[in-house]
Amino acid sequence: MITDFRGMRVTVMGLGTFGGGIGAVQFLAAQGAAVTVTDLKPAGELAAAVAQIADCPNVVQQLGGHRDDDFRRVDLVVASPAVPKTSRYLQMARDSGAPITSEMNLFWERNRGQTICVTGSNGKSTTTALIHALLSAAKGTLQMRETPSESPPSESPVQRIAGAPQTIWLGGNIGKSLLPTVDQIQPSDWVVLELSSFQLEDLAVLQPNPHVAVVTNFTPNHLDRHATVDAYREAKQNLLRWQTEDRFAIVNQNDADVAAWPTRARRFWFGRDDEGRQGMFAVGFDTYKRRALFRFGPREQVLPLGRWLALPGMHNFENALSASCAALLLGTAPSEIEAALTKFEGLPHRLQQVANKADRRFYDDSKSTTPEATVLALESFRAPVVLLAGGYDKGIDLSRLAGEIVRRRVKAVALLGQTGEKLKWHLRQADPDGRVAAKVHVTLAGAFEWAAAQSSPGDVVVLSPGCASYDWFANYEARGDEFTRLARAWVGGL
């Protein structure tokens, strides 16, 4: 681990808008490094990020393209996780002998706090935010015992210290870098991190051993980067791979792939049915009023989780199961969980209601970047759905999504982006009679106007693309913001 950055020539590759590049620049500049930050996007597209590093000393901004010398004459490269390992610029750095690291790796090496890390193909951001909210509601300090593996199965491995100060930190892929504040994190603090497959791929060199690991689910994704499902799975499994016996792994029992992942950690489960395992499970039959059974050793406790949770959909109930399981294992009281869940409004762009008029509701689910996430969105509504779907082509099979759209009798589909024609073809294979109206569009504005025209009172209009945004938009936030603007303008004009 590098302990002194003073005078080092460091290139930060990828300023971006998600926080990692910004955090790396802020940290390194404060440590006395000579920083060059470079990005393919011009400054105009990165205005918000540029503003956040404007006061950093000794920083050169090279935006709108990379320069060879910034990778050949350098002591260290901090690369965005999104940069392919095959990048010719990274190869230049390797050839020059410069080490390559990432913002998350720099943070992990220096973090003194206790870690809760969440990964998965879908639901990881909401689950991460839920865990942060639940632990933040706990009074006093939740502290891991020194030898929890030696505790009896029914004894909590966490001791609760009344009145002791404790901070619950939130960061990682959820969009906030904790690197600039890493020195403020105390050993008694909890750090809740969302980790992507790209970040976990980078972290492999450090053999991460989080105190608590949560895996929401696993479905093929990012095959444009990882090339194969096996490579994508291997990256995700890095969250559990090096955990020791005194750590926790909370995994989805209803996901056969995840359920088979090896770990030496003490395993807890969450899922839709109680199969007698340790963990937290749905009980009851009404999706929207389900209770949850928490089992830890011989102790069992039933909580009205469905009544406490304000978010729609069974997938959000499952997110609450895994988050509540983690919180209960770490000593959070049921009353504290209730207080946090009833106040939790969810995250932007994740099945977020953004407009409602003339008995039509409009939902922004732009964070849905996989077909499975769109299917979960469709499962959340009993009302007729007009869907906006499609986007950047990551090479993922869209046939199941098309089949689910037809099976669930979606009223109409406005098709977007690179995958628009492909998804239309799959829809026609699944629906040869054309019962589901479908039309390919070349702009989101055009798609929205058509979708709104297809809707009737009592319907919901949902942007849930099932694909990434990079063909038309810089990121899913920009796509969701545009949909929200269109929806609010439309209802305002009624």
N, C-alpha and C positions, 0 to 999 in steps of 0.2 A: 504494500500500500504506500502510495506517495504521501509523505507527510509535510513536504514543503514545496509549494508551487511558486514561490517568489522567483521572478525572472524567467520562468518557463514559458516557452512559446507553445501555446495551446490553440488548436483549431477545434471549434465547436461546429460540427457538420449537421445542419438542420436547426434553424431557429424555431420554425413552426409556430403553432398557435395553441398547443396543448399543455404547455408549461415546462416540459422537460428541458428544451433548449434554452428557454429563458432562465430557468433555475440554474442550469450549468454555467451560463455566462455570469450571472449574478454571484454565484459562489466563487468561481475561479478569479473573477476580477477582485473580489474582496480579499482573496488569498494572495494577491500580488502577482498573478500571472499576466503575461502579455497575450491577450485573447483576440483571435480572429474568429468571427462568427460568419458562417457562409451558408447560403440557401439558394436553391434554384429559383425560388419565387422572388419577384422584385419587392422593393421596400413598400410600395403602395399596397400590395396584398398582405403585408405583414405589419401594417401600421400599429395595431394594438400591441403586438409583441415588441416592436422597435421602441415604443414609448416606455415599456417596462425596463429596458436596458439603457435608456438615454443617459442616465446619471452614473453608469458604471465607468470607473476609470480604466484607461489603457485598453479600450476595446475598439477594434477595427471591424466595421461592418462591410462584408463582401456579399451583397445580395443581388439576385438576378442571374446567378451562375457561379460555378466553382472555378478557382484558379489552381493550376498544378502546383505552384510554389507553396501554397498553403498546406499542402500535404507532403511535399518533399523536404521542406526546410522547417521542421516542426519537432517539438519534443514529446507531444501527446496529442492524440485525436480523441475527442468525445463525440461519438456518432449517435445520431438519432436511431432508435430501435427500428424505424421504418426503412432505414438505408439497407439495401441488400448487401450481404456479405461479399458478393461478387463485384461490388462497385470498383471501378478502375481507380478511383481516388483512394479508397481504402487500401488497395493493392500498392499504390504509390507509397502510402505511409508505411506499410509493412516492409517494402523494399528499402525504405530509408532507415528502418530500425525503430520507428516510433511506435510505442504501444497504443492500442486502441481500446477504449473503454466506453461506458455509457453513463448517462446521468444517474440511472438507478443503481448501477454498480458503485459509483462514487458514493452514493447515499448509503448503500448497504454496508460498505466497508466501515463507515463512520458512525452508523446508528447504534446508540446504546440502549434504546428502548426495547420493550417487548413487542413482538410482531404478530399481527394477524393478517394473513395474506389470502386474497380471494382471486380465483381464476375460473375460467369456464368459457364456453362458446357464447352463451346468452345469460343475461341476468346478473353478471358480475358487478356492474356499476351500482345497480340498485341494492344488491346484497351488501356491497362494501359500505354504501351510505347508510343502510339500515344498521349494520353493526356499529358504525361510528355513533349513530343517534342513540342506540340502546346503551352502549357503554358510557356515553356522555351523560345519560340520565342517572347513572349509578352514583350514589353518595358514598364518599370515602374512597379509599384506594383498593383496587383489585390487584393483588400481587401474587405471581406464581411462586409456589413453594420451591425450595431448593431441590428437593428430591421427590417430585410428585409421583414418579413411577413406583415409589415404595409405599405410597399411601394405600389404604384399603380401597377396594373398588367403589365403595359407597361414600368415601370421604372426598370432599372437594379438594382438587389440587391447587386451589386458589385461596389465599387468606385475605380477608377483608379487614382493612385497617381504618377505623372510623376517624374522620377528620383530617387524614393525611392528604396533602396536596397531590393532585395527579392531573395530567393533561392527556386527552385522547386526541391523537393527531390523525389526519386524513390526507392521503396522497396517492401517488402512483399514476396509473393510467386513467384515473378518474379526472385528471386534468390539473392537478396541483402538485408542483414540485416541493418537496420538503428539504431538498439539499441546502438551500440558503439558510435554513434555520436548524440544521442538523445539530449544531453545538448546543442548542437550547433544550434538546430532548434528553430527559432524565432517565436513568435505568428503571424507575418505577412507572414511567409513562407507557401507554399502549399506542402503537403505531399501526393504523389500519390501512393496508395498501391493496389497491386493485392492480393485478399484474397481468399483462398481455402475454401471448405466446412469444412475441418478439423480445420482450423484457426478460422472460424466463429463459429464453435461448441465450441471451447475454449473461445472465446470472449464473449459468452452469459452471463457469470457471471459479466461482466463489462457493459452490456447493451450499446453497441456502438451506437453513434449518429453522423455518419459522416456528414460533411457539404454537400457533394455531394456523392450519391450512384449511381452506374451504374450497371445494370444487363443485360448482353449480351443475354442470352438465358437459357433454362433449358431442359435437357434431362437426362434420368437415367444414373448414373455413380457411381463408387465407392461402388457398392452394396456388395462387399466383406467386406467393412468396416461398412457402414451404415445399412446394412441388408435389408432395405426396401426403396422404392422410397420416401415414406412419410418422413422417417427420414432424407434422403438426402435433400429433399426440405426444411424441417424445419431448417436444418443447414444453407442453403443458405439464407433463409428468415430472418435470424438474421441480415443481412445487413440493412434491411428496418424496422425491427420490432420496434426499439426504436427511430427512427428518429422523430424529432419534426417538427412543422408546419413551422419553419423558415429554413428548410433544403430542398435540392433538391433530387428527385429520378428520374433517367433517365432510362426508361425501354423499352423493345422491344414490340411494339404493335403487331407484327406478331407472337409472341409466346403466345398462348392462356393461357398457364400455368402462365408465368411471368406476363402477363397483369392483371391477377386476384389477384396478391399478394397484401395484404393490406399494406398501409403506411399512416401516417399522414403528410408526407412531401409533398411539392409542386411537383406534378408529371408532368414530361415531357416525351415525347415519341420519339422514332425513328423507322423507318421502311421503307418498300419498296414502300408504297403507301401513298399519302396524304389523310387523312380522316378528315381534318379540325381541328386536335388537336394541342396543343402547343408542339413544339419540332422541329425535323429535319427529313425530308422525301425525298426519291428518287422521282424524276420527270423525265419523258422521258422514252424511251423504249429500247435504246441501253445500255446494261449492262455496257459496257466499256467506254461510254461517258456520263453517267448519270450526271444530275445536282442534286442539293440538295436544297430544300426549307426549310429555317429556319423561324419558326413562334414564336414570343414572344409577348404576348399581341396582340394588333392590328397590330403590325409591321411584315412585311414579307420581306424576302430577299432570292434571288436565287443565288447560288454559283456553279461554274463549278467544283464540287468536283471530278468527274470522270476524268477530264483532269488533275487535280493537283496530283491525287493519282497514285503512280508508282506501287503499289502492284497489282497482278492479282486476279481475282475472285470477285464474288458478295459478298461473306462473308467478304472480306476485305473492300469492299465499305460500308457494314453495320457497320463494326468496325469503319470506318472513320466517319460515320454518328453520332454514339453515342459519339465518342471522340470530334468531332467538335461541337456537341450540347453542351457538357460540357464546352468547351473552349469559345464558343460564349456567353453562359450564364454568364461566369466569366469575360467577357469584352475583350477577345482577338479579335483583328481586323481581318477581312477577309484577308487582305494582309499578316498578320503574319501567318495565317493558311496556305495560299498558299505557303509561304516560307518554312514552316515546312514540309508540305506534300510532296512537290516536292523533298525534301532531304531525306525523310524517306525511308530507304531501307528494313525495316522489321526486324524480329528477326531470329536468327539462328534456323534451324530445323523446320521452319514454311513455307512450300512451297517455300523453298529456292533453287534457281537454283545453282547447284554445279559443273556441267560439261556440256560441249556442244561440240560435234564433229561429223563429218559425218552426219550432219543434224539430230542428235539425241540429245535431251535435257534430263538431269537427275536432278530430284528434290528431295530434302531431306525434307520430311514432318513428321519427326519422332515424333514431338510433337502431332501429331494426335493420341490420345489415346482413342477416342470414335468412334463408327461407323458413327455418324453424321459428325464428322470432316473429315472423309475420303470421305463421300458423297460430302461435300463442296469442297474438293480438286478435285474430279472428275468433278464437275460442272465448274471448273476454266479453263478447257482445251477444245479446239475445235479439236485438233489433236488426233489421236489414242493413247490410253494409255495402257502401260504395267505396271501392279500394283504389288507391294510387300505389302502384308497385313497379319495381324495376330500377335499374341504375347501372353502375359500373360492373363489368363482367369479370368476376374473380375465378371463372372456370368451374363454378359450382352447378351441380345438377338441379334444374328447376322443375323437373317433372312432378315431384311430390307436391310442391307448392301449387302447381296448376291443378293437380288432382284435388287438393284440399279446398281450393277456391271453388271448384265445381261442386264438390261434395257438400260444402257448407252453404251452397246456394247464394254466393255473393251476387249482389244485384248487377253490378257493373264494375269493370276494371279499366282504369286509365293507365296505360303502359308507358314507362319512362325509360330514357337512357339507352345505353348499349344493349341491355338485355330485353328491351321492349319487344322486338320482333321475335326473339327466341322464346320469350314467355308466351307471346301470342300463339306461336306454333304449338307449344305444349298444351295451351288451353284448348286449341282446336282438336288435338288428339284426345284430350279428356272429355271434351264437350262437342262432339261432331255436329250436334243439332243447333249449336250456337245459342243455348239458353242464357249464357252469361254474356252480356254485352261487353265488348272489349275493343279498344281503339288505341293505336300507337300515336304518341305525341312527340313533338320536337322541343317543347318548352314546358316547364312546370306550370307556368301561367295558363297555357292552353289546356294542359291536362286537368288543372283545377277547374276551369270554367266548364269543361265537358262533364267532369265528375259531379259538380254542383248541380248542373242541369239534369243529370240522371237521378238525383235524389228527390225524395218526397218527404212530407212531414212524418216524423217518427223514425227516419233513417239516421245512420251515422256515416259520416264521410271521414275516411281514415287514410292518412299517409303512413304506410308501413311498407317500405320499399323491398325489404328482403335482400337488398344489395347495397354495396357501398356507394358513396356519393361522388367519387372522384372524376366521373365523366363530365358532369355538369357543374359541380360545386367543389369548393375547396375542402369541405368537410361536412359531416352530417348536421352540424349545428347550423351552418349557412342554409342548407336545404330545408331544415325544419323552420328556421326563421322566415324564409320566403313563403313557405306554406302558411305559417301563422299570419303573416301580413296579408296574403291573399284571402284567407278565411275571414279575417276581421273586416277587411274591406268589403267582402261580399255580404256579410250579415249587416254591415252598416249601410249598405245600399238598398236593403229590402224595404 
